[in-house]
Amino acid sequence: MLDLTPRQLAILERLAVQGFAVVAFPKYGSAVGVCRGECAALLSPAPGGRLILQGEPCYLLDDNLAVPVLREGKKLFVWKQQSVEATPELEAALSEFKSDLARILESALAAPWDAF
């Protein structure tokens, strides 16, 4: 179980208000998962009460973090033997997810503690 500071918990609350859900990914016990729609990311506690992105946000496939791969000229999101084509709609949703998450995490960095 992660020990999070009050500031890190406040960041997670801010994410929840913006439509993100806090989730656990058992294979990644040292990180906090956040998802919205079919997109997810892992956040790690960092000094100063921050949360930082661990790796790249990705698509959720069967509740697992799928990675983008290129097969036979097609971009796919893959988890083990499962895959789904990276359609323009999925790519747009992932891009919006990344942008929104980055904006919230950056605003938390700039905000003084009492803003939480």
Beta strands, then each sheet from edge to edge (+ up, - down):
strand 1: 21-23
strand 2: 32-36
strand 3: 39-46
strand 4: 50-61
strand 5: 64-71
strand 6: 74-79
strand 7: 82-85
sheet 1: 1+ 2- 3+ 4- 5+ 6- 7+
end
